[in-house]
Protein backbone atom coordinates (compact mmCIF):
# COMPACT_ATOMS: atom_id res chain seq x y z
CA UNK A 1 0.00 0.00 0.00
CA UNK A 2 1.37 3.41 -0.98
CA UNK A 3 1.95 5.44 2.16
CA UNK A 4 -0.26 8.39 1.34
CA UNK A 5 -3.90 9.32 1.76
CA UNK A 6 -3.88 11.96 -0.99
CA UNK A 7 -3.02 10.11 -4.18
CA UNK A 8 -4.21 11.50 -7.51
CA UNK A 9 -4.29 14.98 -6.00
CA UNK A 10 -4.23 16.81 -9.34
CA UNK A 11 -7.11 14.74 -10.69
CA UNK A 12 -9.08 15.19 -7.46
CA UNK A 13 -8.62 18.96 -7.67
CA UNK A 14 -9.70 18.95 -11.31
CA UNK A 15 -12.84 16.93 -10.65
CA UNK A 16 -13.87 18.19 -7.22
CA UNK A 17 -12.28 21.61 -6.84
CA UNK A 18 -12.43 23.12 -3.37
CA UNK A 19 -13.69 19.82 -1.90
CA UNK A 20 -10.25 18.31 -2.58
CA UNK A 21 -8.61 21.19 -0.72
CA UNK A 22 -10.88 20.68 2.28
CA UNK A 23 -10.02 16.99 2.24
CA UNK A 24 -6.26 17.63 2.20
CA UNK A 25 -6.50 20.05 5.14
CA UNK A 26 -8.83 17.81 7.12
CA UNK A 27 -6.35 14.95 7.20
CA UNK A 28 -4.77 16.89 10.08
CA UNK A 29 -8.03 17.95 11.74
CA UNK A 30 -9.12 15.95 14.76
CA UNK A 31 -11.35 16.71 17.78
CA UNK A 32 -9.42 18.66 20.44
CA UNK A 33 -12.31 18.76 22.92
CA UNK A 34 -12.81 14.99 22.83
CA UNK A 35 -9.06 14.34 22.96
CA UNK A 36 -8.67 16.51 26.04
CA UNK A 37 -11.67 14.86 27.72
CA UNK A 38 -10.34 11.37 26.92
CA UNK A 39 -6.94 12.24 28.38
CA UNK A 40 -8.65 13.44 31.56
CA UNK A 41 -10.75 10.26 31.75
CA UNK A 42 -7.91 7.79 31.15
CA UNK A 43 -6.94 7.47 34.85
CA UNK A 44 -10.48 6.20 35.58
CA UNK A 45 -9.90 3.01 33.57
CA UNK A 46 -13.12 1.09 32.92
CA UNK A 47 -15.09 3.63 34.98
CA UNK A 48 -14.71 6.41 32.42
CA UNK A 49 -18.07 5.85 30.73
CA UNK A 50 -20.15 5.80 33.95
CA UNK A 51 -18.51 9.13 34.79
CA UNK A 52 -19.58 10.55 31.42
CA UNK A 53 -23.15 9.30 31.86
CA UNK A 54 -23.33 10.80 35.33
CA UNK A 55 -22.01 14.11 34.00
CA UNK A 56 -24.42 14.05 31.05
CA UNK A 57 -27.38 13.56 33.38
CA UNK A 58 -26.19 16.21 35.83
CA UNK A 59 -25.24 18.81 33.23
CA UNK A 60 -21.90 20.44 32.48
CA UNK A 61 -20.30 22.18 35.42
CA UNK A 62 -22.68 20.84 38.10
CA UNK A 63 -20.51 17.96 39.41
CA UNK A 64 -17.63 18.92 41.70
CA UNK A 65 -15.54 15.90 40.63
CA UNK A 66 -16.11 16.38 36.90
CA UNK A 67 -12.83 16.89 34.99
CA UNK A 68 -12.81 20.40 33.47
CA UNK A 69 -12.03 18.95 30.04
CA UNK A 70 -15.17 16.78 30.20
CA UNK A 71 -17.23 19.77 31.30
CA UNK A 72 -15.91 21.70 28.31
CA UNK A 73 -16.84 18.88 25.93
CA UNK A 74 -20.39 18.59 27.29
CA UNK A 75 -20.88 22.36 27.24
CA UNK A 76 -19.93 22.43 23.55
CA UNK A 77 -22.42 19.76 22.48
CA UNK A 78 -24.88 21.10 19.90
CA UNK A 79 -28.11 22.75 21.05
CA UNK A 80 -31.37 20.88 20.79
CA UNK A 81 -32.99 21.13 17.35
CA UNK A 82 -36.15 23.16 16.92
CA UNK A 83 -39.50 21.40 16.80
CA UNK A 84 -39.61 21.84 13.02
CA UNK A 85 -36.16 20.26 12.77
CA UNK A 86 -37.22 17.36 15.00
CA UNK A 87 -40.25 16.77 12.77
CA UNK A 88 -38.04 16.69 9.66
CA UNK A 89 -35.50 14.42 11.37
CA UNK A 90 -38.19 11.97 12.44
CA UNK A 91 -39.62 11.87 8.92
CA UNK A 92 -36.20 11.02 7.48
CA UNK A 93 -35.34 8.50 10.19
CA UNK A 94 -38.67 6.70 9.87
CA UNK A 95 -38.29 6.46 6.09
CA UNK A 96 -34.94 4.67 6.47
CA UNK A 97 -36.28 2.47 9.26
CA UNK A 98 -39.11 1.27 6.99
CA UNK A 99 -36.56 -0.20 4.58
CA UNK A 100 -35.33 -2.55 7.32
CA UNK A 101 -32.86 -5.15 6.08
CA UNK A 102 -32.20 -3.22 2.87
CA UNK A 103 -30.64 -0.31 4.78
CA UNK A 104 -28.75 -2.80 6.93
CA UNK A 105 -27.24 -4.45 3.84
CA UNK A 106 -26.06 -1.10 2.46
CA UNK A 107 -24.64 -0.17 5.85
CA UNK A 108 -22.66 -3.43 5.98
CA UNK A 109 -21.37 -3.06 2.41
CA UNK A 110 -20.20 0.53 2.92
CA UNK A 111 -18.59 -0.38 6.24
CA UNK A 112 -16.58 -3.08 4.46
CA UNK A 113 -15.41 -0.52 1.89
CA UNK A 114 -14.43 2.12 4.46
CA UNK A 115 -12.53 -0.45 6.49
CA UNK A 116 -10.76 -1.77 3.38
CA UNK A 117 -9.68 1.63 2.06
CA UNK A 118 -8.58 2.99 5.46
CA UNK A 119 -4.99 2.57 6.70
CA UNK A 120 -4.45 -0.24 9.22
CA UNK A 121 -4.25 0.87 12.83
CA UNK A 122 -2.57 -2.15 14.35
CA UNK A 123 -5.77 -3.92 15.40
CA UNK A 124 -6.22 -7.67 15.09
CA UNK A 125 -8.67 -9.26 12.67
CA UNK A 126 -11.13 -10.00 15.46
CA UNK A 127 -10.86 -6.47 16.84
CA UNK A 128 -11.60 -5.05 13.40
CA UNK A 129 -14.70 -7.25 13.06
CA UNK A 130 -15.88 -6.29 16.53
CA UNK A 131 -15.39 -2.61 15.75
CA UNK A 132 -17.69 -2.97 12.73
CA UNK A 133 -20.22 -4.71 14.98
CA UNK A 134 -20.03 -1.76 17.37
CA UNK A 135 -20.67 0.56 14.43
CA UNK A 136 -23.78 -1.49 13.62
CA UNK A 137 -24.97 -1.32 17.22
CA UNK A 138 -24.53 2.47 17.19
CA UNK A 139 -26.44 2.73 13.90
CA UNK A 140 -29.37 0.72 15.31
CA UNK A 141 -29.60 2.84 18.48
CA UNK A 142 -29.27 6.05 16.49
CA UNK A 143 -32.21 5.08 14.25
CA UNK A 144 -34.59 4.13 17.06
CA UNK A 145 -37.55 6.51 17.47
CA UNK A 146 -36.30 9.63 19.29
CA UNK A 147 -32.84 8.01 19.40
CA UNK A 148 -31.10 11.37 19.01
CA UNK A 149 -32.92 13.09 21.86
CA UNK A 150 -30.44 14.18 24.51
CA UNK A 151 -30.06 11.31 26.96
CA UNK A 152 -31.55 8.72 24.58
CA UNK A 153 -29.58 5.57 23.80
CA UNK A 154 -28.65 6.73 20.30
CA UNK A 155 -27.41 10.09 21.60
CA UNK A 156 -25.35 8.43 24.32
CA UNK A 157 -23.95 5.89 21.85
CA UNK A 158 -22.87 8.74 19.55
CA UNK A 159 -21.11 10.55 22.38
CA UNK A 160 -19.45 7.31 23.45
CA UNK A 161 -18.23 6.73 19.89
CA UNK A 162 -16.78 10.24 19.83
CA UNK A 163 -14.78 9.60 22.99
CA UNK A 164 -13.82 6.09 21.85
CA UNK A 165 -12.37 7.66 18.69
CA UNK A 166 -10.28 9.94 20.91
CA UNK A 167 -9.02 6.97 22.97
CA UNK A 168 -8.23 5.17 19.72
CA UNK A 169 -6.26 8.15 18.39
CA UNK A 170 -4.17 8.19 21.55
CA UNK A 171 -3.55 4.43 21.40
CA UNK A 172 -2.43 4.61 17.76
CA UNK A 173 -0.10 7.55 18.44
CA UNK A 174 1.38 5.76 21.44
CA UNK A 175 2.52 2.84 19.26
CA UNK A 176 5.09 5.14 17.67
CA UNK A 177 4.53 3.50 14.27
CA UNK A 178 1.88 5.83 12.81
CA UNK A 179 3.23 7.91 9.91
CA UNK A 180 1.41 11.19 10.52
CA UNK A 181 3.04 12.96 7.60
CA UNK A 182 1.86 10.36 5.09
CA UNK A 183 -1.47 9.34 6.65
CA UNK A 184 -2.62 12.42 8.52
CA UNK A 185 -4.02 12.08 12.01
CA UNK A 186 -5.61 8.77 13.00
CA UNK A 187 -9.43 8.95 12.96
CA UNK A 188 -9.38 12.44 11.46
CA UNK A 189 -12.22 14.61 10.20
CA UNK A 190 -12.12 13.02 6.74
CA UNK A 191 -12.63 9.63 8.38
CA UNK A 192 -15.76 10.95 10.08
CA UNK A 193 -17.13 12.64 6.97
CA UNK A 194 -16.69 9.60 4.73
CA UNK A 195 -18.76 7.60 7.22
CA UNK A 196 -21.46 10.28 7.17
CA UNK A 197 -21.33 10.32 3.36
CA UNK A 198 -21.74 6.55 3.25
CA UNK A 199 -24.71 6.60 5.62
CA UNK A 200 -26.46 9.43 3.75
CA UNK A 201 -25.77 9.90 0.03
CA UNK A 202 -24.59 6.34 -0.63
CA UNK A 203 -27.40 4.93 1.52
CA UNK A 204 -30.11 6.93 -0.26
CA UNK A 205 -28.74 6.15 -3.72
CA UNK A 206 -28.53 2.46 -2.85
CA UNK A 207 -32.10 2.37 -1.59
CA UNK A 208 -33.25 4.05 -4.79
CA UNK A 209 -31.55 1.34 -6.87
CA UNK A 210 -33.20 -1.26 -4.68
CA UNK A 211 -36.61 0.15 -5.61
CA UNK A 212 -37.44 2.39 -2.66
CA UNK A 213 -38.96 5.75 -3.53
CA UNK A 214 -38.47 8.21 -0.69
CA UNK A 215 -40.03 11.63 -1.00
CA UNK A 216 -37.81 14.69 -1.24
CA UNK A 217 -39.03 15.75 2.21
CA UNK A 218 -37.94 12.40 3.65
CA UNK A 219 -34.50 12.70 2.03
CA UNK A 220 -34.10 16.29 3.24
CA UNK A 221 -35.14 15.22 6.74
CA UNK A 222 -32.56 12.47 6.75
CA UNK A 223 -29.81 14.96 6.01
CA UNK A 224 -31.09 17.15 8.88
CA UNK A 225 -30.96 14.04 11.08
CA UNK A 226 -27.33 13.43 10.19
CA UNK A 227 -26.28 17.05 10.61
CA UNK A 228 -27.32 16.81 14.26
CA UNK A 229 -25.86 13.32 14.74
CA UNK A 230 -22.55 14.39 13.19
CA UNK A 231 -22.39 17.48 15.40
CA UNK A 232 -22.69 15.25 18.49
CA UNK A 233 -20.04 12.97 16.94
CA UNK A 234 -17.60 15.89 16.75
CA UNK A 235 -17.57 16.69 13.03
CA UNK A 236 -16.06 20.11 12.29
CA UNK A 237 -18.48 22.90 11.36
CA UNK A 238 -16.85 23.13 7.90
CA UNK A 239 -18.09 19.64 7.14
CA UNK A 240 -21.41 19.96 8.97
CA UNK A 241 -22.47 22.56 6.41
CA UNK A 242 -21.72 20.09 3.61
CA UNK A 243 -24.00 17.30 4.80
CA UNK A 244 -26.26 17.28 1.77
CA UNK A 245 -26.80 15.11 -1.29
CA UNK A 246 -24.28 16.58 -3.71
CA UNK A 247 -21.29 17.23 -1.38
CA UNK A 248 -21.65 13.84 0.33
CA UNK A 249 -22.00 12.00 -2.98
CA UNK A 250 -18.97 13.76 -4.42
CA UNK A 251 -16.90 13.21 -1.28
CA UNK A 252 -17.50 9.45 -1.38
CA UNK A 253 -16.21 9.23 -4.95
CA UNK A 254 -13.26 11.51 -4.23
CA UNK A 255 -12.33 9.58 -1.08
CA UNK A 256 -12.06 6.37 -3.12
CA UNK A 257 -9.95 8.21 -5.71
CA UNK A 258 -7.37 9.69 -3.35
CA UNK A 259 -6.96 6.81 -0.89
CA UNK A 260 -4.83 3.77 -1.75
CA UNK A 261 -6.72 0.69 -2.91
CA UNK A 262 -6.67 -2.22 -0.45
CA UNK A 263 -3.54 -4.36 -0.52
CA UNK A 264 -3.60 -8.14 -0.17
CA UNK A 265 -3.67 -7.90 3.63
CA UNK A 266 -6.65 -5.52 3.58
CA UNK A 267 -8.43 -7.73 1.04
CA UNK A 268 -7.93 -10.76 3.25
CA UNK A 269 -9.36 -8.83 6.21
CA UNK A 270 -12.35 -7.72 4.12
CA UNK A 271 -13.08 -11.33 3.21
CA UNK A 272 -12.79 -12.47 6.83
CA UNK A 273 -15.25 -9.75 7.80
CA UNK A 274 -17.53 -10.74 4.92
CA UNK A 275 -17.48 -14.32 6.20
CA UNK A 276 -18.31 -13.10 9.72
CA UNK A 277 -21.24 -11.05 8.44
CA UNK A 278 -22.47 -14.01 6.36
CA UNK A 279 -22.33 -16.44 9.30
CA UNK A 280 -24.51 -14.16 11.41
CA UNK A 281 -27.04 -12.96 8.83
CA UNK A 282 -29.65 -15.55 9.77
CA UNK A 283 -29.57 -17.61 6.55
CA UNK A 284 -27.24 -20.06 4.88
CA UNK A 285 -23.73 -18.62 5.16
CA UNK A 286 -22.74 -19.27 1.54
CA UNK A 287 -25.91 -17.53 0.29
CA UNK A 288 -25.43 -14.57 2.61
CA UNK A 289 -21.85 -14.23 1.44
CA UNK A 290 -22.95 -14.26 -2.18
CA UNK A 291 -25.66 -11.73 -1.34
CA UNK A 292 -23.27 -9.27 0.32
CA UNK A 293 -20.69 -9.68 -2.42
CA UNK A 294 -23.33 -9.19 -5.11
CA UNK A 295 -24.74 -6.17 -3.31
CA UNK A 296 -21.30 -4.57 -3.19
CA UNK A 297 -20.81 -5.13 -6.93
CA UNK A 298 -24.30 -3.84 -7.76
CA UNK A 299 -24.61 -0.86 -5.44
CA UNK A 300 -21.02 0.35 -5.04
CA UNK A 301 -19.52 -0.65 -8.38
CA UNK A 302 -17.35 -3.36 -9.86
CA UNK A 303 -14.08 -1.49 -9.23
CA UNK A 304 -14.88 -1.08 -5.54
CA UNK A 305 -15.92 -4.72 -5.09
CA UNK A 306 -12.90 -6.03 -6.97
CA UNK A 307 -10.69 -3.70 -4.95
CA UNK A 308 -11.88 -5.62 -1.88
CA UNK A 309 -11.10 -8.91 -3.60
CA UNK A 310 -14.77 -9.89 -4.02
CA UNK A 311 -15.32 -12.14 -7.04
CA UNK A 312 -18.06 -11.34 -9.51
CA UNK A 313 -20.86 -13.92 -9.27
CA UNK A 314 -24.43 -14.57 -10.43
CA UNK A 315 -25.89 -12.37 -7.65
CA UNK A 316 -24.39 -9.31 -9.33
CA UNK A 317 -26.78 -9.84 -12.24
CA UNK A 318 -29.73 -11.35 -10.38
CA UNK A 319 -30.12 -8.64 -7.74
CA UNK A 320 -31.01 -5.75 -10.11
CA UNK A 321 -33.79 -7.93 -11.54
CA UNK A 322 -35.26 -9.45 -8.38
CA UNK A 323 -34.60 -6.97 -5.58
CA UNK A 324 -36.65 -3.92 -6.70
CA UNK A 325 -39.94 -5.89 -7.07
CA UNK A 326 -39.31 -7.50 -3.68
CA UNK A 327 -38.72 -4.13 -2.02
CA UNK A 328 -41.86 -2.76 -3.69
CA UNK A 329 -43.89 -5.59 -2.16
CA UNK A 330 -42.30 -4.94 1.24
CA UNK A 331 -43.27 -1.27 1.02
CA UNK A 332 -46.86 -2.17 0.12
CA UNK A 333 -46.96 -4.44 3.17
CA UNK A 334 -45.76 -1.69 5.49
CA UNK A 335 -41.98 -2.05 5.48
CA UNK A 336 -39.75 -4.27 7.60
CA UNK A 337 -37.38 -4.18 10.54
CA UNK A 338 -33.59 -4.33 10.57
CA UNK A 339 -33.56 -7.90 11.90
CA UNK A 340 -30.49 -8.85 9.90
CA UNK A 341 -28.27 -6.15 11.40
CA UNK A 342 -29.59 -6.82 14.89
CA UNK A 343 -28.68 -10.52 14.57
CA UNK A 344 -25.24 -9.70 13.21
CA UNK A 345 -24.43 -7.21 15.96
CA UNK A 346 -25.55 -9.61 18.69
CA UNK A 347 -23.59 -12.54 17.27
CA UNK A 348 -20.37 -10.61 16.65
CA UNK A 349 -20.54 -9.06 20.11
CA UNK A 350 -20.51 -12.56 21.60
CA UNK A 351 -17.58 -13.72 19.45
C-alpha positions in Angstrom: 0.0 0.0 0.0 1.4 3.4 -1.0 2.0 5.4 2.2 -0.3 8.4 1.3 -3.9 9.3 1.8 -3.9 12.0 -1.0 -3.0 10.1 -4.2 -4.2 11.5 -7.5 -4.3 15.0 -6.0 -4.2 16.8 -9.3 -7.1 14.7 -10.7 -9.1 15.2 -7.5 -8.6 19.0 -7.7 -9.7 18.9 -11.3 -12.8 16.9 -10.7 -13.9 18.2 -7.2 -12.3 21.6 -6.8 -12.4 23.1 -3.4 -13.7 19.8 -1.9 -10.2 18.3 -2.6 -8.6 21.2 -0.7 -10.9 20.7 2.3 -10.0 17.0 2.2 -6.3 17.6 2.2 -6.5 20.1 5.1 -8.8 17.8 7.1 -6.3 15.0 7.2 -4.8 16.9 10.1 -8.0 17.9 11.7 -9.1 16.0 14.8 -11.4 16.7 17.8 -9.4 18.7 20.4 -12.3 18.8 22.9 -12.8 15.0 22.8 -9.1 14.3 23.0 -8.7 16.5 26.0 -11.7 14.9 27.7 -10.3 11.4 26.9 -6.9 12.2 28.4 -8.6 13.4 31.6 -10.8 10.3 31.8 -7.9 7.8 31.1 -6.9 7.5 34.8 -10.5 6.2 35.6 -9.9 3.0 33.6 -13.1 1.1 32.9 -15.1 3.6 35.0 -14.7 6.4 32.4 -18.1 5.8 30.7 -20.2 5.8 34.0 -18.5 9.1 34.8 -19.6 10.5 31.4 -23.2 9.3 31.9 -23.3 10.8 35.3 -22.0 14.1 34.0 -24.4 14.1 31.0 -27.4 13.6 33.4 -26.2 16.2 35.8 -25.2 18.8 33.2 -21.9 20.4 32.5 -20.3 22.2 35.4 -22.7 20.8 38.1 -20.5 18.0 39.4 -17.6 18.9 41.7 -15.5 15.9 40.6 -16.1 16.4 36.9 -12.8 16.9 35.0 -12.8 20.4 33.5 -12.0 18.9 30.0 -15.2 16.8 30.2 -17.2 19.8 31.3 -15.9 21.7 28.3 -16.8 18.9 25.9 -20.4 18.6 27.3 -20.9 22.4 27.2 -19.9 22.4 23.5 -22.4 19.8 22.5 -24.9 21.1 19.9 -28.1 22.8 21.1 -31.4 20.9 20.8 -33.0 21.1 17.3 -36.2 23.2 16.9 -39.5 21.4 16.8 -39.6 21.8 13.0 -36.2 20.3 12.8 -37.2 17.4 15.0 -40.2 16.8 12.8 -38.0 16.7 9.7 -35.5 14.4 11.4 -38.2 12.0 12.4 -39.6 11.9 8.9 -36.2 11.0 7.5 -35.3 8.5 10.2 -38.7 6.7 9.9 -38.3 6.5 6.1 -34.9 4.7 6.5 -36.3 2.5 9.3 -39.1 1.3 7.0 -36.6 -0.2 4.6 -35.3 -2.6 7.3 -32.9 -5.2 6.1 -32.2 -3.2 2.9 -30.6 -0.3 4.8 -28.7 -2.8 6.9 -27.2 -4.5 3.8 -26.1 -1.1 2.5 -24.6 -0.2 5.8 -22.7 -3.4 6.0 -21.4 -3.1 2.4 -20.2 0.5 2.9 -18.6 -0.4 6.2 -16.6 -3.1 4.5 -15.4 -0.5 1.9 -14.4 2.1 4.5 -12.5 -0.4 6.5 -10.8 -1.8 3.4 -9.7 1.6 2.1 -8.6 3.0 5.5 -5.0 2.6 6.7 -4.5 -0.2 9.2 -4.3 0.9 12.8 -2.6 -2.1 14.4 -5.8 -3.9 15.4 -6.2 -7.7 15.1 -8.7 -9.3 12.7 -11.1 -10.0 15.5 -10.9 -6.5 16.8 -11.6 -5.1 13.4 -14.7 -7.2 13.1 -15.9 -6.3 16.5 -15.4 -2.6 15.8 -17.7 -3.0 12.7 -20.2 -4.7 15.0 -20.0 -1.8 17.4 -20.7 0.6 14.4 -23.8 -1.5 13.6 -25.0 -1.3 17.2 -24.5 2.5 17.2 -26.4 2.7 13.9 -29.4 0.7 15.3 -29.6 2.8 18.5 -29.3 6.0 16.5 -32.2 5.1 14.2 -34.6 4.1 17.1 -37.5 6.5 17.5 -36.3 9.6 19.3 -32.8 8.0 19.4 -31.1 11.4 19.0 -32.9 13.1 21.9 -30.4 14.2 24.5 -30.1 11.3 27.0 -31.6 8.7 24.6 -29.6 5.6 23.8 -28.7 6.7 20.3 -27.4 10.1 21.6 -25.3 8.4 24.3 -24.0 5.9 21.9 -22.9 8.7 19.6 -21.1 10.6 22.4 -19.4 7.3 23.5 -18.2 6.7 19.9 -16.8 10.2 19.8 -14.8 9.6 23.0 -13.8 6.1 21.8 -12.4 7.7 18.7 -10.3 9.9 20.9 -9.0 7.0 23.0 -8.2 5.2 19.7 -6.3 8.1 18.4 -4.2 8.2 21.5 -3.6 4.4 21.4 -2.4 4.6 17.8 -0.1 7.5 18.4 1.4 5.8 21.4 2.5 2.8 19.3 5.1 5.1 17.7 4.5 3.5 14.3 1.9 5.8 12.8 3.2 7.9 9.9 1.4 11.2 10.5 3.0 13.0 7.6 1.9 10.4 5.1 -1.5 9.3 6.7 -2.6 12.4 8.5 -4.0 12.1 12.0 -5.6 8.8 13.0 -9.4 9.0 13.0 -9.4 12.4 11.5 -12.2 14.6 10.2 -12.1 13.0 6.7 -12.6 9.6 8.4 -15.8 10.9 10.1 -17.1 12.6 7.0 -16.7 9.6 4.7 -18.8 7.6 7.2 -21.5 10.3 7.2 -21.3 10.3 3.4 -21.7 6.5 3.2 -24.7 6.6 5.6 -26.5 9.4 3.7 -25.8 9.9 0.0 -24.6 6.3 -0.6 -27.4 4.9 1.5 -30.1 6.9 -0.3 -28.7 6.1 -3.7 -28.5 2.5 -2.8 -32.1 2.4 -1.6 -33.2 4.1 -4.8 -31.6 1.3 -6.9 -33.2 -1.3 -4.7 -36.6 0.1 -5.6 -37.4 2.4 -2.7 -39.0 5.8 -3.5 -38.5 8.2 -0.7 -40.0 11.6 -1.0 -37.8 14.7 -1.2 -39.0 15.8 2.2 -37.9 12.4 3.7 -34.5 12.7 2.0 -34.1 16.3 3.2 -35.1 15.2 6.7 -32.6 12.5 6.7 -29.8 15.0 6.0 -31.1 17.2 8.9 -31.0 14.0 11.1 -27.3 13.4 10.2 -26.3 17.1 10.6 -27.3 16.8 14.3 -25.9 13.3 14.7 -22.5 14.4 13.2 -22.4 17.5 15.4 -22.7 15.3 18.5 -20.0 13.0 16.9 -17.6 15.9 16.7 -17.6 16.7 13.0 -16.1 20.1 12.3 -18.5 22.9 11.4 -16.9 23.1 7.9 -18.1 19.6 7.1 -21.4 20.0 9.0 -22.5 22.6 6.4 -21.7 20.1 3.6 -24.0 17.3 4.8 -26.3 17.3 1.8 -26.8 15.1 -1.3 -24.3 16.6 -3.7 -21.3 17.2 -1.4 -21.6 13.8 0.3 -22.0 12.0 -3.0 -19.0 13.8 -4.4 -16.9 13.2 -1.3 -17.5 9.5 -1.4 -16.2 9.2 -4.9 -13.3 11.5 -4.2 -12.3 9.6 -1.1 -12.1 6.4 -3.1 -10.0 8.2 -5.7 -7.4 9.7 -3.3 -7.0 6.8 -0.9 -4.8 3.8 -1.8 -6.7 0.7 -2.9 -6.7 -2.2 -0.4 -3.5 -4.4 -0.5 -3.6 -8.1 -0.2 -3.7 -7.9 3.6 -6.7 -5.5 3.6 -8.4 -7.7 1.0 -7.9 -10.8 3.3 -9.4 -8.8 6.2 -12.3 -7.7 4.1 -13.1 -11.3 3.2 -12.8 -12.5 6.8 -15.3 -9.7 7.8 -17.5 -10.7 4.9 -17.5 -14.3 6.2 -18.3 -13.1 9.7 -21.2 -11.1 8.4 -22.5 -14.0 6.4 -22.3 -16.4 9.3 -24.5 -14.2 11.4 -27.0 -13.0 8.8 -29.6 -15.6 9.8 -29.6 -17.6 6.6 -27.2 -20.1 4.9 -23.7 -18.6 5.2 -22.7 -19.3 1.5 -25.9 -17.5 0.3 -25.4 -14.6 2.6 -21.9 -14.2 1.4 -22.9 -14.3 -2.2 -25.7 -11.7 -1.3 -23.3 -9.3 0.3 -20.7 -9.7 -2.4 -23.3 -9.2 -5.1 -24.7 -6.2 -3.3 -21.3 -4.6 -3.2 -20.8 -5.1 -6.9 -24.3 -3.8 -7.8 -24.6 -0.9 -5.4 -21.0 0.3 -5.0 -19.5 -0.7 -8.4 -17.3 -3.4 -9.9 -14.1 -1.5 -9.2 -14.9 -1.1 -5.5 -15.9 -4.7 -5.1 -12.9 -6.0 -7.0 -10.7 -3.7 -4.9 -11.9 -5.6 -1.9 -11.1 -8.9 -3.6 -14.8 -9.9 -4.0 -15.3 -12.1 -7.0 -18.1 -11.3 -9.5 -20.9 -13.9 -9.3 -24.4 -14.6 -10.4 -25.9 -12.4 -7.7 -24.4 -9.3 -9.3 -26.8 -9.8 -12.2 -29.7 -11.4 -10.4 -30.1 -8.6 -7.7 -31.0 -5.8 -10.1 -33.8 -7.9 -11.5 -35.3 -9.5 -8.4 -34.6 -7.0 -5.6 -36.7 -3.9 -6.7 -39.9 -5.9 -7.1 -39.3 -7.5 -3.7 -38.7 -4.1 -2.0 -41.9 -2.8 -3.7 -43.9 -5.6 -2.2 -42.3 -4.9 1.2 -43.3 -1.3 1.0 -46.9 -2.2 0.1 -47.0 -4.4 3.2 -45.8 -1.7 5.5 -42.0 -2.1 5.5 -39.7 -4.3 7.6 -37.4 -4.2 10.5 -33.6 -4.3 10.6 -33.6 -7.9 11.9 -30.5 -8.8 9.9 -28.3 -6.2 11.4 -29.6 -6.8 14.9 -28.7 -10.5 14.6 -25.2 -9.7 13.2 -24.4 -7.2 16.0 -25.6 -9.6 18.7 -23.6 -12.5 17.3 -20.4 -10.6 16.7 -20.5 -9.1 20.1 -20.5 -12.6 21.6 -17.6 -13.7 19.4 
